[in-house]
């Protein structure tokens, strides 16, 4: 079961109405839909009522969106929700705009999750989510599709001929603490490892979580800066500052810590 995130985002515009007065109580997540070549914000709302288990999607959805109800229910079951007497109604608005494609899957799942848990999701309310759900596809196939679609768009938009990406997508499971350290270090160092470095200092790159590890700035609630430092090998301290120093170290320096170097996965392209 995969969340194939194409554009990460959420709008937890959570509203509560007085149930005693018999008003609807709905959760909201924002998404984006296409109308021709233009995109428009789509409000995804959910309401859960006592009834036999079912998921109903309204608001001019096409067939592909209507078929999303099965993956949504399946995901909720895997999250251990008891849906035996719950009818989930999902509304896509504006109601007069035709919606198509699987990009609303994640927003519909999240809004249902939000309504079932009776808690708003702690994310910024200015971004939207476009997410596809799959019960069987693997990540490699999803990334291949994303790369192909973007390559086609880029080539047409800028009349580009030839390869766009440096190498094909590949993946390797980070199944040990040492692998997590190696992968996170590799990702954080990308801005200074490019042929022409994007920044002079790693903490100057704005589109990264790295600055939070080397400053006292408090990160957003969804970012856990304490997890990776726990994996640091002795004699390094298990602190954010030590992790930042680890990311800035060259591999030759890391080798001095002995055992960890034997477990560092090689992350060069084509490996």
Phi, psi and omega in degrees: 000122191231137168264107181267093187278118177266322175220111185290136178174159180204149171229093182276064178284079190274124181239140178239133177242160182288109181293332181295333179271003175078020182271157179291147179238112190232149172257155184225138171225142181263145175223188181226134177238158180259138174231096190073235177260003182253146177260150178220147179289134179242127178269125180251118183239151180226147176224135180244126180233161178284115181188178178295152186300123174191162177231123182243130180244123181234165180109042180059048175279148175275182185300320182296325178287319179299326180287350180288345183298326180292311176299324180296311179297321180296317178298317181294323176296319179293338176272010174069030173277139174271107184253015187301328179230049181226126174254118181259118177252122181247128182244130178253123181231152012290143187292338184269007180252125180291131179250141181216161177091175183260007183292347180269355185307307184296319179297319180292320178295315182294321180291325176292318178300316180298319181289321181290327181272350179062030180221139176286149178279133187279062179232160182301145186265015183250002182241159184244162181238134174236108188220139177250140178255145176218143177263355187215339184284149178263168186296324182300318181293322179295315180295324177300318181294317178299312180299318181295314181298316181291322178299317178298317180297312184297316181298320180286319184292320186247012179052045183271138177239128179115185184288141179257312181274148181296320180206168181288156178291137172215162182220154177213131184290131174268091190256009177225159176302321181295322178293321178299319178297315182296316182293316181295322177297316180301316181293314182295330183274353182310316183299337179252359181258356178291162182306316171246105184308137181283334177220160178281323180235142186299325182284000178268350181281119189281342186259049184209156176275353185304317181305332180291338181277341183242022176214172180269005180296135182277124182283169175298158188297335182277355182256118179260106181267006180260345185291307184296319179302335180295338183273353183298138182280155174292149009268018181290145176286153181264066182233165178298319182296321179292323178294319178299319178295322178299317180295331182275348180286148172279158182301326180298323179290321180295330180300336180295342180273006169075254193302324186299324185295332179289344183251359180288119177289142175282129188246021178287152183300141178087354181286000000 
